[in-house]
C-alpha cells in the first residue's frame, strides 16, 4: 500500500489546542547616555547600579566614555554593570531613547535620528523657539522630567533636587562663614556661644530641608512665607515649634538685621518675587551671608547676581551673596544617585508595558511630563510661552 505523500507528520495533522497570548509583550529598550556638555553640569542620569538593574531586565544601555567621571563613576564601573561604552558621540545620539540631565543643544539635536524619544530636563525659561522647531522637524517625542508627576500629585524630580539644594544651602553658608572672606562664625550649638541666626524665606521643600539642616547644626531659625498652610506643614514636618511669620516687612527687616545667614527659597510662576529689597540688605550685619537658591528664576533678593561654581560669591554692602543657579551640580554623585532613583523605575515600567506608547496611555503622571509627541507640541504652558500651537495629548494617543 502506497503511503500518502504529505509534508506534515501524523501528529502535526491532528487538531492542536489554541494558544492564547495572555502576557503583554515586553519592550526592549535601547538607551543612549551622552556626556553632558552644558557649563558646569557634572551630573549623570543613571548610576552603574541603575544600569545593572536595567540591563538585567533585557535592555541595552550605550554610554559615552567619561560620562560619569565628574560624579566619580568610571567607564569600568558602567562596563561591569552591563553598559556598552563608546567614544563616538554620534553613535550615542543615534539610540532610540536619549537620556540627559540638561536639554540637548541644537547641535546635539541635529545628531538625533527622526522619531527618537528624548527624556531630559526642559528648563523652559532658558529655551528658544528654534529648539522646539527642531524637535518638530525631527518628529521627536520628548519628556521633561521636571513635569513628571507621582501618584500623589507631586513632582518627584523637582522635590529630590530641592531637597539637595535646601540641605546644600546650609552647608555652603557654613563654608563661606569659615572662609577668609567670612565672619569666622561656626554652625553648632557651642556651650556659652550664642547660636547662629538663620532666616529662611519660603516654606517649600528647599526651605524645609534648609531648616532641618540648620536645626541639626544647632542654629536658631526663622521661617517666612505668605502661605499659612505651608508654615503649618513645615512646623509639623520639622517636629518642633518654630519662629514662623508671614512676609510682613517690619518683622522681616527686624529678623534680617540680626541674621547671620539668609536663605532665599521663593519661587513664582514666571519669576521669583523680590522679597528682600536693596535697603533691607544695607541694614544687614557686615559679613553675613545670603544664599539665593531661587536665582535661576531671577532671585528673591534685589542685590543678587548669577555667579558660577568657580567664583560663587560677590560682596555688596559688606554682605556676601551666593548666586549659583545649579546648586545640586556641586554635589554630582549625590545628585546623580537621586536622579537615577527617579529614572530607573520609570524606564523599567516603560519596558514592562511594551514601550513608551503603551505606558503613556495608562500612566497619567508620565503623560504629564510629555511636551512633544512625534513632533507635535502637547504642552499648553510651552505653547503659551513661545506663542506656538499645541494639541491635547489625550486626542493623539487614544
C-alpha positions in Angstrom: 0.0 0.0 0.0 1.4 3.4 -1.0 2.0 5.9 1.8 0.2 9.3 1.3 2.8 11.9 0.3 2.4 14.9 2.6 5.0 17.3 4.1 3.2 17.0 7.5 3.6 14.2 10.1 0.6 12.4 11.5 1.0 14.4 14.8 1.0 17.7 13.0 -2.2 16.9 11.2 -4.1 16.4 14.4 -6.1 19.3 15.8 -3.9 21.4 18.3 -5.1 23.4 21.3 -5.3 27.1 20.7 -2.6 29.1 22.4 -3.9 32.5 23.6 -1.4 35.3 24.3 -2.1 36.2 27.9 1.1 38.1 28.7 2.0 41.6 27.5 5.0 41.6 25.2 7.9 43.3 27.0 9.6 46.0 25.0 13.3 46.0 24.6 14.7 49.5 25.3 17.9 50.8 23.8 19.0 53.8 25.9 21.8 56.3 25.0 23.6 58.3 27.7 25.6 61.1 26.2 28.2 63.1 28.1 26.8 66.4 29.5 28.2 69.4 27.7 26.4 72.2 29.5 28.5 74.6 31.5 29.4 73.1 34.9 26.9 70.2 34.6 28.5 67.3 36.3 25.6 65.0 36.9 24.6 61.8 35.1 21.1 60.3 34.7 22.0 56.7 35.5 24.4 55.3 38.1 26.2 51.9 37.4 23.8 50.2 39.8 20.8 51.6 37.8 22.4 50.4 34.6 22.8 46.9 36.1 19.1 46.8 37.0 18.1 48.0 33.5 20.4 45.6 31.6 19.3 42.7 33.9 15.8 43.2 32.5 17.0 42.7 29.0 17.5 46.3 27.9 20.6 47.9 26.3 22.5 50.9 27.5 25.1 52.7 25.4 27.1 55.3 27.3 29.6 57.8 26.1 33.1 57.5 27.6 33.8 59.6 30.7 30.0 60.5 31.1 30.1 59.7 34.9 33.7 60.9 35.6 32.7 64.1 37.4 30.3 62.0 39.6 33.1 59.6 40.4 31.8 56.7 38.2 34.3 55.2 35.9 33.8 53.7 32.4 34.9 50.4 34.0 32.0 50.7 36.6 29.5 51.1 33.7 31.0 48.3 31.6 30.9 45.9 34.5 27.2 46.9 35.1 26.4 45.8 31.6 26.6 49.0 29.6 28.3 49.4 26.3 30.9 52.2 26.4 31.8 54.2 23.3 33.9 57.3 22.5 31.7 58.1 19.4 29.2 60.8 20.4 27.1 60.4 17.2 26.7 56.7 17.9 25.1 57.5 21.4 22.8 60.1 19.9 21.6 57.5 17.3 20.0 55.5 20.0 16.1 55.3 20.0 15.9 56.7 23.6 18.2 59.5 24.7 18.6 60.2 28.5 20.1 63.5 29.5 20.1 65.8 32.6 20.3 69.1 30.7 18.2 69.7 27.5 20.3 68.9 24.3 21.8 71.8 22.3 20.7 72.3 18.7 24.0 70.7 17.5 23.1 67.6 19.6 19.5 67.6 18.3 21.0 67.5 14.8 22.7 64.2 15.6 19.5 62.5 16.8 17.5 60.3 14.4 13.9 61.1 13.5 11.3 59.6 15.8 13.8 59.4 18.8 12.4 59.6 22.4 14.2 62.3 24.5 14.0 62.3 28.3 15.7 65.3 29.9 15.0 68.5 31.8 13.3 71.2 29.7 14.3 74.3 31.6 11.6 76.3 29.8 13.0 79.8 30.9 16.3 79.2 29.1 14.9 77.8 25.9 14.4 79.4 22.5 11.8 78.9 19.8 14.3 77.2 17.5 14.7 74.3 20.0 11.0 73.4 19.6 11.1 73.9 15.8 14.0 71.4 15.6 12.0 68.8 17.8 9.0 69.2 15.4 11.2 68.8 12.3 12.7 65.6 13.7 9.3 64.3 14.9 10.7 63.7 18.3 8.8 62.5 21.4 10.1 64.5 24.4 9.5 64.1 28.1 10.6 66.8 30.7 11.4 65.1 34.0 10.6 68.2 36.0 6.9 67.9 34.8 6.5 64.2 35.6 4.0 63.6 38.4 3.9 60.9 41.1 0.8 59.0 42.1 0.2 61.5 44.9 0.4 64.5 42.5 3.9 65.7 43.5 6.8 66.3 41.1 9.4 63.7 42.2 12.4 65.1 40.3 11.8 68.7 41.5 11.4 67.5 45.0 14.5 65.4 45.0 16.7 68.3 43.7 15.0 70.8 46.0 15.9 68.5 49.0 19.6 68.6 47.8 19.5 72.4 47.2 18.0 73.1 50.7 20.5 70.9 52.6 23.4 72.3 50.4 22.4 75.9 51.1 23.2 75.5 54.8 26.5 73.6 54.1 27.6 76.3 51.6 26.8 79.0 54.1 28.8 77.2 56.7 31.8 77.0 54.3 31.5 80.7 53.4 31.4 81.8 57.1 34.5 79.7 57.8 36.4 81.0 54.7 38.8 84.0 54.9 36.0 86.1 53.3 33.5 85.2 56.0 32.9 86.4 59.6 34.6 83.3 61.1 31.3 82.1 62.7 30.6 78.4 63.1 27.3 76.5 62.9 26.9 74.3 66.0 25.5 74.8 69.5 28.7 75.5 71.4 28.3 76.0 75.1 28.3 79.7 76.1 28.3 80.9 72.5 25.1 82.3 71.1 23.8 80.2 68.2 23.7 81.4 64.6 20.6 83.2 63.4 19.3 81.8 60.1 16.4 83.4 58.2 14.7 81.3 55.6 12.4 82.9 53.0 9.9 80.4 51.6 8.5 77.3 53.4 8.6 74.9 50.4 10.8 71.8 50.1 14.0 73.9 49.9 13.0 75.8 53.0 12.1 72.7 54.8 15.4 70.9 54.2 17.4 74.1 54.8 15.6 74.4 58.2 16.2 70.7 59.0 20.0 71.1 58.3 20.3 74.4 60.2 18.4 73.0 63.2 20.6 69.9 63.1 23.7 72.1 63.3 22.2 74.0 66.3 21.2 77.3 64.7 18.2 79.4 65.6 15.8 79.6 62.5 13.1 81.9 61.4 10.9 81.0 58.5 8.9 83.4 56.4 6.1 82.6 53.9 2.8 84.0 52.9 1.1 80.6 52.9 -0.1 79.7 56.4 -0.7 76.1 55.2 3.0 75.8 54.2 4.1 77.3 57.6 1.9 74.8 59.4 3.3 71.9 57.3 6.9 72.9 58.0 6.3 73.0 61.7 4.7 69.5 61.6 7.5 68.1 59.3 10.3 69.5 61.4 8.5 68.3 64.5 9.0 71.3 66.8 7.6 74.8 67.5 9.5 77.3 65.3 9.5 81.1 64.7 7.3 81.4 61.6 5.8 84.6 60.2 4.0 85.8 57.1 6.0 88.2 54.9 5.5 91.4 56.9 8.2 94.0 56.1 8.6 95.2 59.7 9.1 91.6 61.1 11.3 90.6 58.2 13.6 93.7 58.5 14.0 93.1 62.2 15.0 89.5 61.6 17.3 90.3 58.7 19.2 92.9 60.9 20.0 90.1 63.3 20.6 87.3 60.7 24.0 85.7 60.1 22.7 83.6 57.2 19.7 84.3 54.9 18.4 81.6 52.6 16.1 82.7 49.8 13.9 79.9 48.5 10.8 81.5 47.0 9.5 80.5 43.6 6.9 82.2 41.4 5.1 81.2 38.2 7.3 83.2 35.9 9.9 85.0 38.0 10.6 84.8 41.7 9.1 87.8 43.6 11.7 90.1 45.1 11.1 89.8 48.8 14.4 91.3 50.2 15.0 94.8 48.9 18.3 96.6 48.5 17.6 98.8 51.5 17.0 95.7 53.7 20.4 94.3 52.6 22.0 97.6 53.5 20.8 97.1 57.1 22.2 93.6 57.5 25.2 92.7 59.6 28.7 93.1 57.9 30.0 89.6 57.0 26.5 88.0 56.9 25.7 85.6 54.1 22.8 85.4 51.6 22.3 82.2 49.7 19.7 82.9 46.9 18.5 79.4 45.9 15.8 80.9 43.6 18.4 82.8 41.5 17.6 80.5 38.5 14.1 82.1 38.5 15.5 85.7 38.8 16.2 85.6 42.6 14.2 86.8 45.6 16.9 89.2 46.8 17.2 92.5 44.9 21.0 92.6 45.1 21.6 89.0 44.0 23.5 88.3 40.8 24.1 85.0 39.0 27.6 83.6 39.9 29.4 80.3 39.0 30.9 77.4 40.9 34.3 78.8 40.2 33.6 82.2 41.5 30.5 81.7 43.7 30.3 84.8 45.8 30.1 88.6 45.4 30.1 91.3 48.1 27.5 94.1 48.3 27.1 96.4 51.3 29.6 94.1 53.1 27.1 91.2 52.8 28.3 88.1 50.9 25.9 86.9 48.2 26.0 83.4 46.8 24.1 83.1 43.5 25.0 79.9 41.7 21.9 78.6 39.8 22.7 74.9 39.7 23.4 74.1 43.4 22.8 70.3 43.1 25.7 70.0 40.5 28.1 71.0 43.3 27.4 67.5 44.7 27.3 65.5 41.5 27.4 62.0 42.9 24.6 62.5 45.4 22.5 64.3 42.7 23.2 61.6 40.2 22.0 58.9 42.6 18.9 60.9 43.4 18.0 61.4 39.7 18.8 57.8 38.9 16.4 56.6 41.6 13.6 58.5 39.8 14.5 57.4 36.2 15.2 53.7 36.8 11.6 52.6 37.9 10.1 54.7 35.0 12.4 53.0 32.5 11.7 49.5 33.8 8.0 50.4 33.8 8.1 51.6 30.2 9.9 48.3 29.3 7.3 46.2 31.1 4.4 48.0 29.3 6.0 47.2 25.9 7.3 50.7 25.2 6.5 54.4 25.7 3.4 54.5 23.6 1.6 51.9 25.8 2.8 53.4 29.0 1.6 56.9 28.1 -1.9 55.5 27.5 -2.3 54.4 31.1 0.2 56.4 33.2 -1.2 59.9 33.7 1.8 61.1 35.8 4.2 60.2 33.0 1.9 61.7 30.4 2.1 65.0 32.4 5.8 65.1 31.6 5.2 64.8 27.8 5.7 68.1 25.9 6.3 66.7 22.4 4.7 63.7 20.8 6.0 62.6 17.3 6.8 66.2 16.6 3.6 67.7 17.8 3.7 70.1 20.8 1.4 68.9 23.6 2.2 71.2 26.5 0.0 74.3 26.9 2.4 76.3 29.1 5.2 75.8 26.5 2.8 76.8 23.7 1.7 80.0 25.6 5.3 80.9 26.5 6.6 80.7 22.8 3.3 81.6 21.1 3.1 78.2 19.4 0.1 75.9 18.6 -0.4 72.8 20.6 -2.7 69.7 20.6 -4.2 67.9 23.5 -2.3 64.7 24.1 -5.4 62.8 25.0 -6.7 63.3 21.5 -3.5 62.0 20.0 -2.9 58.7 21.9 -6.4 57.3 22.3 
